[in-house]
C-alpha cells in the first residue's frame, strides 16, 4: 500500500502565511465544524466524498484535507489516491494539533460544498 501525503501543522501554518495556492477542506461533522474551522477552509461531509470525485480531480490546486485528529483525513486521502486522485494531502494531527499549537480558528467556512 502506498503512503499518503501528509503535512505538519507548522508547515501548513507557513503555507497559510505565504498564501500558497492550495485549498483547505474540512471533512468533520457539522457539530465539530460549529467549534470553528481553519482559516479559509471549505467543508464537505465525509460521506459525500465518493459523489464529489470531480471536485478533487478537476482542482488545479493541492487540497489539504483535515478532520479532528488526522485519522479520517488520512482515510479520505487513501481512498482518493486509490481513485487516481493525487493532489490531496492530510493534515497530520488535525484540528486538535492545530489548536494545541495556538493557531486560530474561524467561526465559519468560506464555502460548504455539497
N, C-alpha and C positions, 0 to 999 in steps of 0.2 A: 504494500500500500504506500502510495506516495505521500509525502508530508505536505501539509497545507502551509501557506504563507501566513506568518504572524507578525504583529508589530507590538512593540512595548508601549506603555503609556508615555514614557519620556520621549520616544521617537515620534509618537503621534502628536504630542504637545508641541514639539519643534516644527512638525509639518504644518500644524494649525497656525503657528506664529508666522511661518514663511508664506502662508496662503498657497501651498502647493495645490495643484489641480487634482483633487480627489473628492470622493463623496463619502459621507458618514451615514451608515444605515443602522438604525436601532431595531432589533427584532424582538424586543421584550414584550411582555403582555401589557395591555392598557393600564392595569393597576400599577405596574412597575414604571411605566412611562410617566404617569402622573407625578412621580417623585422628581422628575427632571430628566433632561436629555443632554448629551454632549453638544457643544456649540455647532450650529448649522446642520444638525442631524435631520435626516428624514426617518420616517418609521414605516415598517412593513411587517404585518403579522407573520410570524414564522410559518404558520400553516398555509399561507398564500404563496410562499416562495415557488413551489413547483408550477404554479399557474402564471408566474411572472418571470419566466426564464428570459424572455426578450428584454426585460428591463436590464438584466445583467449582461446579456450577450451583446446588446446594442450600445452599451455605455462606452464612450471613448475614454473614460477615466477609470482609475483604480477605485474600488469600492471597499472601504474599511467597514466591516460588519462587527457589531458588538451586541452583547447581552449583559446580564448581571455579572457573571464571573468568567466568561470566555468559553464555557462548555458548549452552549447552544450555537454560538457563532462559529466555533470550530466545526461542529457537525454540519452546519449550513455550508461552510466553505468546502468541506469534504464532498458534500452532495453536489454542489455546483461544479467543482473540479471534475467529478465523475460525469457530469453532463457536458464536459468540454469547455467550461467557463473558467478562465484562469486569472481574471482581473480582480479577484477578491482576496481580501486579507482579513484575518481575525485579530481583534484586539485582545491580546493576552491579559487576562485578569479582569476584563470588562469594566463596568461602571464601578464596581467595588474598588478595584485598584486605582481607577481614575480619581475617585473621591478621596481615597486614602492618600493620594499624592497631593491633596489640597487644591485640585483643579475644580473650577466652577462648572455648574450645570445650568442649562437654560430651562425656563419653565415649560416651553412648548417646542415641538419640532417645527422646522421650516415647511415641511410637507408631510402629509400622510398619504402613502401610496397604497392603492388597493381599492 
